[in-house]
Amino acid sequence: MSESEQRRGVVAVIEPGGHKLPLSMAGPGAMGKTGYWRTQRPVVNYERCTGCYLCWLYCPDNVIEMVPGKGPRGQDIPVIDYDYCKGCGVCAAVCPVKAIDMVDESKFLAREKEEGGGNA
Protein backbone atom coordinates (compact mmCIF):
# COMPACT_ATOMS: atom_id res chain seq x y z
CA MET A 1 0.00 0.00 0.00
CA SER A 2 1.42 3.37 -0.99
CA GLU A 3 1.97 6.27 1.39
CA SER A 4 -0.62 8.41 -0.44
CA GLU A 5 -3.21 5.63 -0.08
CA GLN A 6 -2.57 5.50 3.65
CA ARG A 7 -3.07 9.27 3.94
CA ARG A 8 -6.45 8.98 2.16
CA GLY A 9 -7.68 6.47 4.73
CA VAL A 10 -7.17 3.31 2.68
CA VAL A 11 -6.87 0.41 5.12
CA ALA A 12 -6.13 -2.36 2.61
CA VAL A 13 -5.70 -3.00 -1.09
CA ILE A 14 -7.04 -6.18 -2.61
CA GLU A 15 -6.40 -7.40 -6.14
CA PRO A 16 -9.12 -9.86 -7.21
CA GLY A 17 -8.62 -10.94 -10.79
CA GLY A 18 -5.69 -8.54 -11.14
CA HIS A 19 -7.81 -5.44 -10.45
CA LYS A 20 -6.52 -3.20 -7.66
CA LEU A 21 -9.35 -2.20 -5.30
CA PRO A 22 -8.69 0.06 -2.30
CA LEU A 23 -10.70 -0.56 0.85
CA SER A 24 -11.30 2.28 3.27
CA MET A 25 -13.26 2.88 6.44
CA ALA A 26 -15.21 6.02 7.26
CA GLY A 27 -14.16 7.80 10.42
CA PRO A 28 -16.51 7.98 13.39
CA GLY A 29 -19.34 10.35 12.71
CA ALA A 30 -18.47 10.83 9.05
CA MET A 31 -22.13 11.65 8.40
CA GLY A 32 -22.35 14.17 11.27
CA LYS A 33 -23.93 14.15 14.71
CA THR A 34 -27.23 12.36 15.07
CA GLY A 35 -29.27 15.13 16.66
CA TYR A 36 -32.68 14.33 18.10
CA TRP A 37 -34.20 12.22 15.33
CA ARG A 38 -32.92 8.80 16.48
CA THR A 39 -35.89 6.67 17.58
CA GLN A 40 -33.96 3.81 19.20
CA ARG A 41 -30.54 3.41 20.74
CA PRO A 42 -28.45 0.30 21.38
CA VAL A 43 -27.82 -0.52 25.04
CA VAL A 44 -25.21 -3.14 25.91
CA ASN A 45 -25.70 -5.71 28.68
CA TYR A 46 -22.06 -6.16 29.74
CA GLU A 47 -22.90 -9.23 31.84
CA ARG A 48 -24.01 -11.00 28.67
CA CYS A 49 -21.40 -9.52 26.28
CA THR A 50 -18.59 -11.89 25.28
CA GLY A 51 -16.37 -9.26 23.65
CA CYS A 52 -16.58 -10.91 20.23
CA TYR A 53 -16.14 -7.61 18.30
CA LEU A 54 -18.97 -8.32 15.84
CA CYS A 55 -20.86 -5.14 16.78
CA TRP A 56 -17.67 -3.15 16.27
CA LEU A 57 -16.96 -4.84 12.96
CA TYR A 58 -20.42 -4.33 11.45
CA CYS A 59 -21.29 -0.84 12.76
CA PRO A 60 -21.87 1.18 9.56
CA ASP A 61 -21.04 4.49 11.27
CA ASN A 62 -17.92 3.25 13.07
CA VAL A 63 -19.14 4.59 16.43
CA ILE A 64 -18.33 1.55 18.57
CA GLU A 65 -15.01 1.46 20.37
CA MET A 66 -13.85 -1.77 21.96
CA VAL A 67 -12.30 -1.15 25.37
CA PRO A 68 -9.85 -3.91 26.34
CA GLY A 69 -10.42 -5.81 29.57
CA LYS A 70 -13.14 -3.58 31.06
CA GLY A 71 -15.94 -6.16 31.11
CA PRO A 72 -17.11 -7.88 34.31
CA ARG A 73 -15.19 -11.03 33.32
CA GLY A 74 -12.18 -9.12 31.99
CA GLN A 75 -13.47 -9.26 28.43
CA ASP A 76 -13.21 -6.41 25.92
CA ILE A 77 -16.44 -4.41 25.84
CA PRO A 78 -18.11 -2.15 23.28
CA VAL A 79 -18.64 1.51 24.14
CA ILE A 80 -21.06 3.33 21.84
CA ASP A 81 -20.67 7.01 20.95
CA TYR A 82 -24.30 8.13 21.12
CA ASP A 83 -23.47 11.55 19.66
CA TYR A 84 -22.96 9.83 16.31
CA CYS A 85 -24.93 6.56 16.62
CA LYS A 86 -27.88 6.56 14.21
CA GLY A 87 -29.78 3.78 15.99
CA CYS A 88 -29.84 1.50 12.95
CA GLY A 89 -29.74 -1.69 15.06
CA VAL A 90 -27.09 -3.51 13.05
CA CYS A 91 -25.03 -4.09 16.21
CA ALA A 92 -28.01 -5.67 17.98
CA ALA A 93 -28.82 -7.82 14.95
CA VAL A 94 -25.31 -9.29 14.64
CA CYS A 95 -24.74 -9.91 18.36
CA PRO A 96 -24.62 -13.70 18.74
CA VAL A 97 -25.57 -13.64 22.44
CA LYS A 98 -28.18 -10.86 22.18
CA ALA A 99 -26.24 -8.60 24.57
CA ILE A 100 -27.42 -5.46 22.77
CA ASP A 101 -31.01 -4.30 23.09
CA MET A 102 -32.58 -1.54 21.05
CA VAL A 103 -34.29 0.78 23.54
CA ASP A 104 -36.91 3.35 22.62
CA GLU A 105 -35.10 6.69 22.69
CA SER A 106 -37.93 8.67 24.32
CA LYS A 107 -38.24 6.15 27.17
CA PHE A 108 -34.49 6.13 27.65
CA LEU A 109 -34.31 9.93 27.85
CA ALA A 110 -37.29 10.10 30.23
CA ARG A 111 -35.72 7.49 32.53
CA GLU A 112 -32.38 9.32 32.40
CA LYS A 113 -34.11 12.60 33.34
CA GLU A 114 -35.79 10.91 36.33
CA GLU A 115 -32.45 9.54 37.50
CA GLY A 116 -30.84 12.96 37.54
CA GLY A 117 -29.75 13.17 33.91
CA GLY A 118 -26.32 11.96 32.92
CA ASN A 119 -24.85 12.03 29.45
CA ALA A 120 -26.96 10.55 26.72
Buried (B, 14 or more C-beta within 10 A) or exposed (E): EEEEBEEEEBEEEEEEEEEEEBEEEEEBBEEEEBEEEBEBBBBBEBEEBBBBEBBBEEBEBBBBEBEEEEBEEEBBBBEBBBBBBBBBBBBBEBBEEEBBBBBEBEEBBEEEEEEEEEEB
